[in-house]
Amino acid sequence: MPHSPWCCGSLQTGAVSVGVTCLVTLLLIFLWLGQILLEESWHSFVWLVILCLITFALVVANVCLLAGAVARRKDMIIPWLVLHLPLAVAIVVVCSITFW
């Protein structure tokens, strides 16, 4: 077996693992937040639409990551990086403000 920088096999396997994990996590968070928003008052419909649009964009980015990993196209990781890097920074900022 050739030496690989990824400890669990090829980088292709790692990208597929990350893509599937992100996709499942994203869909579970969407369902949880959707339920919370639907239990609120009627004006939460706008927030639900915004949540749906953000979720759709993130699902498309995850599908691009998975398709790029399977087809071995390096340029397909760019949408995933463009959307997930600001998301990670936003999560750190929100957690920092919340738990300060």
C-alpha positions as CSV (number, residue, x, y, z in Angstrom):
1,M,0.0,0.0,0.0
2,P,1.5,3.4,-1.0
3,H,2.2,6.0,1.7
4,S,-0.6,8.5,2.2
5,P,-0.7,11.8,4.1
6,W,-4.2,10.8,5.4
7,C,-4.0,8.3,8.2
8,C,-7.1,6.4,7.2
9,G,-6.4,5.8,3.5
10,S,-6.4,8.1,0.5
11,L,-7.3,11.8,0.6
12,Q,-10.3,10.9,-1.6
13,T,-11.6,8.7,1.2
14,G,-11.1,11.5,3.7
15,A,-12.9,14.0,1.5
16,V,-15.9,11.6,1.1
17,S,-15.9,11.1,4.9
18,V,-15.9,14.8,5.6
19,G,-18.6,15.5,2.9
20,V,-21.0,12.8,4.2
21,T,-20.5,13.8,7.8
22,C,-21.1,17.5,7.0
23,L,-24.2,16.6,5.0
24,V,-25.8,14.5,7.7
25,T,-24.9,17.1,10.4
26,L,-26.3,19.9,8.2
27,L,-29.6,18.1,7.6
28,L,-30.1,17.3,11.3
29,I,-29.4,20.9,12.3
30,F,-31.8,22.1,9.6
31,L,-34.6,19.8,10.9
32,W,-33.9,20.9,14.5
33,L,-33.9,24.6,13.8
34,G,-36.9,24.3,11.5
35,Q,-38.9,22.7,14.3
36,I,-37.9,25.5,16.7
37,L,-38.9,28.1,14.1
38,L,-42.2,26.5,13.3
39,E,-43.1,26.5,17.0
40,E,-42.6,30.2,17.2
41,S,-45.1,32.8,16.0
42,W,-46.2,33.4,12.4
43,H,-43.4,35.9,11.6
44,S,-40.8,33.2,11.9
45,F,-41.8,32.1,8.3
46,V,-39.2,34.6,7.0
47,W,-36.5,33.1,9.2
48,L,-37.5,29.6,8.0
49,V,-37.1,30.7,4.3
50,I,-33.7,32.2,5.1
51,L,-32.8,28.9,6.9
52,C,-33.9,26.9,3.8
53,L,-31.8,29.1,1.4
54,I,-28.7,28.8,3.6
55,T,-29.2,25.1,4.0
56,F,-29.6,24.7,0.2
57,A,-26.4,26.5,-0.5
58,L,-24.5,24.4,2.1
59,V,-26.0,21.1,0.7
60,V,-24.9,22.1,-2.8
61,A,-21.4,22.8,-1.5
62,N,-21.3,19.4,0.2
63,V,-22.5,17.7,-3.0
64,C,-19.7,19.5,-5.0
65,L,-17.2,18.2,-2.4
66,L,-18.5,14.7,-2.8
67,A,-18.7,14.8,-6.6
68,G,-15.2,16.3,-6.8
69,A,-13.8,13.6,-4.5
70,V,-15.3,10.8,-6.5
71,A,-14.4,12.3,-9.9
72,R,-10.9,13.4,-8.6
73,R,-11.5,17.0,-9.6
74,K,-9.6,19.4,-7.3
75,D,-11.5,22.5,-8.3
76,M,-14.8,21.1,-6.9
77,I,-13.6,21.7,-3.3
78,I,-13.6,25.5,-3.8
79,P,-17.4,26.0,-3.2
80,W,-17.1,23.9,0.0
81,L,-14.2,26.0,1.2
82,V,-15.8,29.3,0.3
83,L,-18.9,28.5,2.3
84,H,-17.5,26.5,5.2
85,L,-14.6,28.8,6.1
86,P,-16.8,31.8,6.9
87,L,-19.2,29.5,8.7
88,A,-16.5,28.2,10.9
89,V,-15.3,31.8,11.7
90,A,-18.9,32.8,12.5
91,I,-19.4,29.8,14.8
92,V,-16.2,30.8,16.7
93,V,-17.3,34.4,16.9
94,V,-20.8,33.5,18.1
95,C,-19.5,31.1,20.7
96,S,-17.0,33.7,21.9
97,I,-19.7,36.3,22.3
98,T,-22.1,33.9,24.0
99,F,-19.7,32.4,26.5
100,W,-17.6,35.5,27.2
